[in-house]
Amino acid sequence: MDSKLASLRSRRSRNRALLLVLSDMIVVAASFLFAYWFRLQSGFFLRTIPLESYHFLSLGAVCLVWVMIMSAHGLYRREVYLSVFDQMVGIFNSVNLGVLLVLFLAFLTKFDYFLERRLVLLVAWVLAITLLTGTRVFLYRGLFLTRIAKDPFRCRILIVGAGETGTQFLHLVRHTKDHVYDVVGFLDDDPAKQGTKIEDVRILGTVDNIEDTVARLNIERVFVAVHRPGQNELIDLISRCMRSKVPVKMISDQFHMFASEGAIERIDGVPTLAVRDTPMTGFHFLMKRLFDATTAGVLLIVLAPLFLVLAILIKTIGGPGPVLFRQTRAGQGGRPFNFYKFRSMRTDMDDAVHRDYAKNFVSGEAKATAESEADTPVYKMKRDPRVTGIGWILRKTSLDELPQLFNVVKGEMSLVGPRPPILYELQYYKEWHRRRLDAKPGLTGLWQVSGRSSVPFNEMVLLDLYYIDHWSLKLDFEIMLRTVPVILFGKGAY
């Protein structure tokens, strides 16, 4: 399969997603229009109300918002729209959330949004669930599966691990109906297996050759099929597979090393966990950026008085120096940008202490400290001599982070994402650590709501990788909600 055919497959995938978006918008619009006609124009009830132009404007907005909600539930991802159960759950949750959002907007703005009668919304709710399920599960899913089954250029995959687990997975892939894959070959580090075959599939080389193999054979997905590897062995193996720059899925019972729960794709009953399959692209990326910019802009306006108060406090009792602290940090892809915080440190201190600490922390040599044996271990400097009195309060309450809203508006950061590292920290990163740079850095993230300073660096990176590979607007909302109590109680902040 050459690059032109690969481009054709990618275009077909985008077209399928666009077809689903258009179909969903038509279904939602038809549901509301029929519900409105049934209640207010059919003559079955005493009162009739004609459709006005504002109804169609509000309907367009409702359709757009509902598509965004459905996208947040992953309903435009291949593994979801090919799954009956996942689609039905996603449709039910999306419609319920969409109805609640319409009700909330109607209450907030005192605008009808098709809600002149509650029966309109009830009928639209029933129709939307019924029609979306019918068109997606019983119509489009069947058409997609039929098209994929007839496609001579099926999803080309590479299996890492030519042992018992890999052999069983090969057999399952070839006999499952819902997931049509073409197994191109195996990779295995055992020298004795090189050049041999499992059934009719050849072992093409070692994992160190994965980049060349993927590029040469136009591999679209890598499955890691290993039997009970150790933690360090698995991390090293996954790290080498990530060099392929294609989605990587792990077949193992050790999913807890990467996530407590997540988007699991089942192939004939075998669970596979994505460790490189980020949905933060295309339309999803646009939604995230729109949400970030809008929310950050509103927060800057609302919090303007607080910004003024904090600036006065820093200037008067925080010692000499500017109100804002600017530092060059590594953003998405490692690109440097100017990072803003309220100044919490003295300006006459050397950063050598923090450089030494950063080296030990990233390398895993930093020791956890605690006030007593009963205290939670802390992997951060608890008494940084550079921090001022007002700076300690700002850090404890995370108020020093607020100026990063400007970074969000500028597009350099996101509301949720991995924390941006200082440039000199990157020299101590291992290869698999650098994958946390695949996403825009954020004000908050899974690390902050999972213990912050009590989480060692390797676990922090695993949390970041889980977020990148399983991102959704729903996950962003959950993290932001969990951030509030963390800030209020100062948990893990130093």
C-alpha positions as CSV (number, residue, x, y, z in Angstrom):
1,M,0.0,0.0,0.0
2,D,1.7,3.2,-1.1
3,S,1.3,6.7,0.3
4,K,-1.5,7.6,-2.1
5,L,-3.6,4.7,-0.8
6,A,-2.8,5.6,2.8
7,S,-3.9,9.2,2.1
8,L,-7.1,7.7,0.5
9,R,-7.8,5.7,3.7
10,S,-7.3,8.8,5.8
11,R,-9.7,10.8,3.6
12,R,-12.3,8.0,3.8
13,S,-12.1,8.0,7.6
14,R,-12.6,11.8,7.7
15,N,-15.5,11.5,5.3
16,R,-17.1,8.8,7.5
17,A,-16.8,11.1,10.6
18,L,-18.3,14.0,8.6
19,L,-21.1,11.9,7.4
20,L,-21.9,11.0,11.0
21,V,-21.8,14.6,12.1
22,L,-24.2,15.7,9.4
23,S,-26.5,12.7,10.0
24,D,-26.6,13.5,13.8
25,M,-27.4,17.1,13.2
26,I,-30.2,16.2,10.8
27,V,-31.6,13.7,13.3
28,V,-31.5,16.2,16.2
29,A,-33.1,18.9,14.1
30,A,-35.8,16.6,12.9
31,S,-36.5,15.4,16.4
32,F,-37.1,19.0,17.6
33,L,-39.1,20.0,14.6
34,F,-41.4,17.0,14.7
35,A,-41.9,17.5,18.5
36,Y,-42.7,21.2,17.9
37,W,-45.1,20.4,15.1
38,F,-46.8,17.6,17.1
39,R,-47.4,19.8,20.2
40,L,-48.0,23.3,18.7
41,Q,-49.0,22.9,15.0
42,S,-50.7,19.6,14.5
43,G,-54.1,20.6,15.8
44,F,-54.1,17.7,18.4
45,F,-53.9,20.3,21.1
46,L,-55.9,23.5,21.7
47,R,-53.1,26.0,21.2
48,T,-51.1,26.5,18.0
49,I,-47.9,28.5,17.8
50,P,-46.2,29.1,14.4
51,L,-42.5,28.6,13.9
52,E,-40.5,31.8,13.9
53,S,-37.1,32.7,12.6
54,Y,-35.5,32.6,16.1
55,H,-36.6,29.0,16.4
56,F,-34.4,28.0,13.5
57,L,-31.5,30.0,14.8
58,S,-31.7,28.4,18.2
59,L,-32.2,25.0,16.6
60,G,-28.9,25.5,14.7
61,A,-27.1,26.3,18.0
62,V,-28.7,23.3,19.7
63,C,-27.6,21.0,16.9
64,L,-24.0,22.3,17.1
65,V,-23.8,22.0,20.9
66,W,-25.2,18.4,20.8
67,V,-22.6,17.3,18.2
68,M,-19.9,18.7,20.5
69,I,-21.4,16.8,23.4
70,M,-21.5,13.6,21.3
71,S,-17.9,14.2,20.3
72,A,-16.9,14.6,23.9
73,H,-18.4,11.1,24.5
74,G,-16.2,9.7,21.7
75,L,-19.0,8.9,19.3
76,Y,-17.0,9.9,16.3
77,R,-14.1,7.6,17.1
78,R,-13.8,4.4,15.0
79,E,-13.7,2.0,18.0
80,V,-16.8,3.6,19.4
81,Y,-19.0,3.8,16.3
82,L,-18.2,0.2,15.5
83,S,-19.3,-0.9,19.0
84,V,-23.1,-1.4,19.7
85,F,-22.8,-1.1,23.5
86,D,-20.5,1.9,23.5
87,Q,-22.7,3.8,21.0
88,M,-25.9,3.1,22.9
89,V,-24.4,4.3,26.2
90,G,-22.8,7.3,24.5
91,I,-26.1,8.3,22.7
92,F,-28.1,8.0,25.9
93,N,-25.7,10.1,28.0
94,S,-25.2,12.7,25.2
95,V,-29.0,13.2,24.7
96,N,-29.6,13.5,28.4
97,L,-26.8,16.0,28.8
98,G,-28.0,18.0,25.8
99,V,-31.5,18.2,27.2
100,L,-30.2,19.4,30.6
101,L,-28.1,22.0,28.9
102,V,-31.0,23.3,26.8
103,L,-33.1,23.5,30.0
104,F,-30.3,25.4,31.8
105,L,-29.8,27.9,29.0
106,A,-33.6,28.5,28.8
107,F,-33.7,29.2,32.5
108,L,-30.6,31.4,32.4
109,T,-31.5,33.5,29.4
110,K,-35.3,33.4,29.8
111,F,-35.4,32.3,26.1
112,D,-37.7,29.5,25.0
113,Y,-35.4,27.4,22.8
114,F,-38.4,25.2,21.7
115,L,-39.6,24.9,25.3
116,E,-43.0,26.6,25.0
117,R,-44.3,23.3,26.3
118,R,-42.5,20.6,28.3
119,L,-44.1,18.0,26.0
120,V,-42.0,19.4,23.1
121,L,-38.8,18.6,25.0
122,L,-40.1,15.2,26.1
123,V,-41.0,14.1,22.5
124,A,-37.7,15.5,21.2
125,W,-35.8,13.5,23.9
126,V,-37.5,10.2,22.9
127,L,-37.1,10.8,19.2
128,A,-33.5,11.8,19.4
129,I,-32.5,8.6,21.4
130,T,-34.6,6.4,19.1
131,L,-33.5,7.9,15.8
132,L,-29.8,8.3,16.7
133,T,-29.7,4.7,17.9
134,G,-31.5,3.5,14.7
135,T,-29.3,5.4,12.2
136,R,-26.0,4.8,14.0
137,V,-26.3,1.3,15.4
138,F,-28.6,-0.4,12.9
139,L,-27.8,1.5,9.7
140,Y,-24.4,3.2,9.5
141,R,-22.6,0.6,11.6
142,G,-23.7,-2.1,9.3
143,L,-22.7,-0.1,6.2
144,F,-19.3,0.7,7.7
145,L,-18.6,-3.0,8.6
146,T,-19.7,-4.1,5.1
147,R,-17.4,-1.5,3.5
148,I,-14.5,-2.4,5.8
149,A,-14.9,-6.1,5.1
150,K,-14.7,-5.6,1.4
151,D,-11.8,-3.2,1.6
152,P,-8.6,-4.9,0.3
153,F,-6.6,-2.3,2.2
154,R,-7.7,-3.1,5.7
155,C,-6.1,-1.6,8.8
156,R,-2.5,-2.8,8.6
157,I,-1.2,-3.8,12.0
158,L,2.1,-5.0,13.5
159,I,2.2,-7.3,16.6
160,V,5.1,-6.9,19.0
161,G,5.7,-10.2,20.7
162,A,5.9,-13.5,18.9
163,G,5.1,-15.6,21.9
164,E,2.0,-17.4,23.1
165,T,0.1,-14.1,23.7
166,G,1.0,-12.8,20.2
167,T,0.0,-16.1,18.5
168,Q,-3.3,-16.2,20.3
169,F,-4.0,-12.5,19.3
170,L,-3.2,-13.3,15.7
171,H,-5.7,-16.1,15.7
172,L,-8.4,-13.9,17.3
173,V,-7.8,-11.0,14.9
174,R,-8.3,-13.3,11.9
175,H,-11.6,-14.7,13.2
176,T,-13.3,-11.7,14.7
177,K,-16.1,-10.0,12.7
178,D,-16.3,-6.4,14.1
179,H,-12.6,-5.5,13.8
180,V,-11.1,-6.2,10.4
181,Y,-7.3,-6.0,10.6
182,D,-4.5,-7.2,8.3
183,V,-1.6,-8.6,10.3
184,V,1.5,-7.6,8.3
185,G,4.1,-9.1,10.6
186,F,5.6,-9.6,14.1
187,L,8.5,-7.9,15.9
188,D,10.4,-9.8,18.6
189,D,13.7,-9.3,20.4
190,D,14.5,-13.0,20.6
191,P,17.3,-13.6,18.0
192,A,16.2,-17.3,17.6
193,K,12.9,-16.2,16.2
194,Q,14.2,-13.8,13.5
195,G,13.1,-14.7,10.0
196,T,10.7,-17.5,11.2
197,K,6.9,-17.5,10.7
198,I,3.8,-17.9,12.9
199,E,1.2,-19.5,10.6
200,D,2.0,-17.5,7.4
201,V,3.1,-14.2,9.2
202,R,6.8,-13.5,9.3
203,I,8.8,-12.1,12.2
204,L,10.3,-9.0,10.6
205,G,12.9,-8.0,13.1
206,T,13.4,-6.5,16.6
207,V,11.5,-3.7,18.3
208,D,14.6,-1.4,17.6
209,N,13.7,-1.6,13.9
210,I,10.1,-0.5,14.5
211,E,10.4,3.0,12.9
212,D,11.8,1.6,9.6
213,T,9.3,-1.3,9.6
214,V,6.3,1.0,10.1
215,A,7.4,3.5,7.5
216,R,8.4,0.8,4.9
217,L,5.2,-1.3,5.3
218,N,2.7,1.5,5.9
219,I,1.7,0.1,9.3
220,E,-1.3,1.9,10.8
221,R,-1.4,0.4,14.3
222,V,0.9,-1.5,16.7
223,F,-0.3,-4.1,19.2
224,V,2.0,-5.0,22.0
225,A,1.2,-8.7,23.0
226,V,3.5,-9.7,25.9
227,H,3.0,-12.0,28.8
228,R,3.3,-10.5,32.2
229,P,6.3,-8.2,31.7
230,G,7.9,-6.4,34.7
231,Q,7.2,-2.8,35.2
232,N,10.5,-1.5,33.9
233,E,10.5,-3.9,31.0
234,L,7.0,-2.9,30.0
235,I,7.8,0.9,30.2
236,D,10.9,0.3,28.1
237,L,9.0,-1.7,25.5
238,I,6.2,0.8,25.2
239,S,8.7,3.6,25.0
240,R,10.5,1.9,22.0
241,C,7.1,1.2,20.3
242,M,6.1,4.9,20.6
243,R,8.9,5.8,18.2
244,S,6.7,4.4,15.5
245,K,4.5,7.5,15.6
246,V,1.3,5.4,15.1
247,P,-1.3,4.4,17.6
248,V,0.0,1.7,20.0
249,K,-2.3,-0.6,21.9
250,M,-1.3,-2.9,24.7
251,I,-2.7,-6.4,25.3
252,S,-1.9,-7.1,29.0
253,D,-3.5,-7.6,32.4
254,Q,-1.3,-4.8,33.8
255,F,-3.5,-1.9,32.6
256,H,-3.4,-0.5,36.2
257,M,0.2,0.7,35.5
258,F,-1.3,3.2,33.0
259,A,-4.8,3.8,34.2
260,S,-7.5,2.7,36.6
261,E,-10.1,2.9,33.9
262,G,-10.2,4.0,30.3
263,A,-11.3,3.5,26.8
264,I,-10.9,-0.2,26.3
265,E,-11.4,-1.7,22.8
266,R,-12.3,-5.4,22.9
267,I,-11.4,-7.7,20.1
268,D,-13.4,-10.9,20.4
269,G,-13.4,-10.5,24.2
270,V,-9.7,-9.6,24.5
271,P,-9.3,-6.1,26.0
272,T,-6.7,-3.7,24.5
273,L,-5.7,-0.4,26.0
274,A,-4.5,2.5,23.9
275,V,-1.2,3.9,25.0
276,R,-0.7,6.0,21.9
277,D,-4.0,6.9,20.2
278,T,-4.6,10.5,21.1
279,P,-8.0,11.9,20.1
280,M,-6.7,15.5,20.5
281,T,-6.6,16.2,16.8
282,G,-8.8,17.8,14.1
283,F,-12.3,18.6,15.1
284,H,-11.6,17.5,18.7
285,F,-8.7,19.9,19.0
286,L,-10.8,22.7,17.6
287,M,-13.4,22.1,20.3
288,K,-10.8,22.1,23.0
289,R,-9.2,25.3,21.8
290,L,-12.6,27.0,21.5
291,F,-13.5,26.0,25.1
292,D,-10.1,27.0,26.5
293,A,-10.2,30.5,24.8
294,T,-13.8,31.2,25.8
295,T,-13.4,30.1,29.4
296,A,-10.1,31.8,30.0
297,G,-11.4,35.0,28.5
298,V,-14.4,35.0,30.8
299,L,-12.3,34.2,33.8
300,L,-9.9,37.0,33.1
301,I,-12.8,39.5,33.1
302,V,-14.4,38.0,36.2
303,L,-11.1,37.8,38.2
304,A,-9.8,41.3,37.2
305,P,-10.5,42.7,40.7
306,L,-8.6,39.8,42.3
307,F,-5.7,40.4,39.9
308,L,-5.5,44.0,41.1
309,V,-5.6,43.1,44.8
310,L,-2.9,40.5,44.4
311,A,-0.7,42.8,42.4
312,I,-0.9,45.4,45.1
313,L,0.0,42.9,47.8
314,I,3.0,41.5,45.9
315,K,4.3,45.0,45.2
316,T,3.9,46.3,48.8
317,I,4.9,43.3,50.9
318,G,6.5,40.8,48.5
319,G,9.8,42.6,48.4
320,P,11.4,44.4,45.4
321,G,10.7,43.0,42.0
322,P,8.0,42.8,39.3
323,V,4.5,41.7,40.0
324,L,4.6,39.0,37.3
325,F,7.3,36.3,37.0
326,R,8.2,35.4,33.5
327,Q,10.1,32.2,32.6
328,T,10.8,30.2,29.4
329,R,9.1,26.9,29.5
330,A,8.7,24.0,27.1
331,G,5.3,23.9,25.4
332,Q,3.7,21.5,22.9
333,G,6.4,19.7,20.9
334,G,9.0,21.2,23.2
335,R,8.6,24.7,21.7
336,P,9.7,27.4,24.2
337,F,7.2,30.1,25.3
338,N,7.0,32.8,28.0
339,F,5.2,31.4,31.0
340,Y,3.5,33.8,33.5
341,K,3.0,33.5,37.2
342,F,2.5,36.0,40.0
343,R,5.9,36.4,41.6
344,S,6.3,34.3,44.7
345,M,10.1,34.4,45.1
346,R,12.8,36.8,45.8
347,T,14.7,38.1,42.8
348,D,18.2,37.9,44.3
349,M,18.4,34.1,44.6
350,D,20.3,31.6,42.4
351,D,18.3,28.8,40.8
352,A,21.1,26.2,41.4
353,V,19.2,24.6,44.3
354,H,16.2,24.0,42.1
355,R,18.4,22.7,39.2
356,D,19.9,20.1,41.4
357,Y,16.5,19.1,42.7
358,A,15.0,18.9,39.2
359,K,17.8,16.6,38.1
360,N,17.3,14.2,41.1
361,F,13.5,14.4,40.8
362,V,13.4,13.5,37.1
363,S,16.0,10.8,37.4
364,G,14.1,9.2,40.3
365,E,16.8,10.1,42.9
366,A,14.8,12.6,44.8
367,K,13.8,11.3,48.2
368,A,10.3,11.7,49.6
369,T,10.2,13.8,52.7
370,A,7.6,14.2,55.4
371,E,7.2,16.1,58.7
372,S,6.5,12.8,60.5
373,E,6.1,9.2,59.5
374,A,2.4,9.6,59.4
375,D,2.6,12.4,56.9
376,T,2.2,11.9,53.1
377,P,5.6,11.7,51.3
378,V,6.4,14.8,49.3
379,Y,8.5,14.8,46.1
380,K,9.0,18.6,46.1
381,M,11.1,21.2,48.0
382,K,8.9,21.9,51.0
383,R,11.0,24.8,52.2
384,D,12.3,26.6,49.1
385,P,14.5,29.5,50.5
386,R,13.6,31.7,47.6
387,V,9.8,31.9,48.4
388,T,8.6,35.1,50.1
389,G,5.9,35.3,52.9
390,I,3.1,36.4,50.5
391,G,4.6,34.0,47.9
392,W,4.0,31.0,50.3
393,I,0.3,32.0,50.5
394,L,0.0,32.4,46.8
395,R,1.6,28.9,46.2
396,K,-0.5,27.2,48.9
397,T,-3.7,28.5,47.3
398,S,-2.4,28.2,43.7
399,L,-3.3,31.9,43.1
400,D,0.2,32.4,41.7
401,E,-0.9,30.3,38.6
402,L,-3.8,32.7,37.6
403,P,-1.7,34.8,35.1
404,Q,-1.4,31.6,33.0
405,L,-4.9,32.4,31.8
406,F,-3.1,34.8,29.5
407,N,-1.1,31.9,28.1
408,V,-4.3,30.0,27.5
409,V,-5.9,32.9,25.6
410,K,-2.7,33.2,23.5
411,G,-2.9,29.5,22.6
412,E,0.3,28.6,24.3
413,M,-1.4,26.6,27.1
414,S,-4.7,24.8,27.8
415,L,-6.9,24.8,30.9
416,V,-6.1,21.1,31.3
417,G,-3.0,19.3,30.4
418,P,0.5,18.3,31.5
419,R,2.5,21.0,33.5
420,P,5.1,22.7,31.3
421,P,8.7,21.8,32.2
422,I,11.5,24.3,32.6
423,L,13.8,24.0,29.6
424,Y,16.8,22.7,31.6
425,E,14.7,19.8,33.0
426,L,14.4,18.3,29.4
427,Q,18.1,17.3,29.4
428,Y,17.2,14.7,32.1
429,Y,14.2,13.3,30.4
430,K,14.2,9.7,29.1
431,E,12.7,9.0,25.7
432,W,9.3,8.0,27.0
433,H,9.1,11.1,29.2
434,R,9.1,13.3,26.2
435,R,5.7,12.0,25.1
436,R,4.1,14.3,27.7
437,L,5.1,17.2,25.3
438,D,2.7,15.9,22.7
439,A,-0.1,18.0,24.2
440,K,-0.4,21.6,25.1
441,P,0.6,22.2,28.8
442,G,-2.2,23.1,31.2
443,L,-3.0,25.0,34.3
444,T,-4.3,21.8,35.9
445,G,-4.2,18.1,35.1
446,L,-4.4,14.6,36.4
447,W,-1.2,15.1,38.3
448,Q,-2.6,18.0,40.3
449,V,-5.8,16.2,41.3
450,S,-4.0,12.9,42.1
451,G,-1.6,14.1,44.8
452,R,0.5,16.9,43.2
453,S,3.8,17.0,45.2
454,S,3.2,13.5,46.7
455,V,3.5,11.9,43.2
456,P,6.9,10.8,42.0
457,F,8.0,11.9,38.5
458,N,7.5,8.6,36.6
459,E,4.0,8.3,38.0
460,M,3.3,11.9,37.1
461,V,4.4,11.2,33.5
462,L,2.1,8.1,33.3
463,L,-0.8,10.2,34.4
464,D,0.0,12.7,31.7
465,L,0.2,10.0,29.1
466,Y,-3.1,8.6,30.2
467,Y,-4.7,12.0,29.8
468,I,-3.2,12.5,26.3
469,D,-4.4,9.2,25.1
470,H,-7.9,9.3,26.6
471,W,-8.7,13.0,26.3
472,S,-12.3,14.2,26.0
473,L,-14.2,17.4,27.0
474,K,-15.9,15.2,29.7
475,L,-12.5,14.3,31.2
476,D,-11.5,18.0,31.1
477,F,-14.7,18.9,33.0
478,E,-14.0,16.2,35.6
479,I,-10.4,17.3,36.2
480,M,-11.5,21.0,36.6
481,L,-14.2,20.0,39.1
482,R,-11.7,17.9,41.1
483,T,-9.2,20.8,41.0
484,V,-11.5,23.1,43.0
485,P,-11.3,21.1,46.3
486,V,-7.5,20.6,45.8
487,I,-7.0,24.3,45.6
488,L,-9.4,25.1,48.4
489,F,-7.6,22.8,50.8
490,G,-4.2,23.4,49.5
491,K,-3.6,19.6,49.1
492,G,-0.1,18.9,47.9
493,A,0.9,22.5,47.3
494,Y,4.3,23.8,48.5
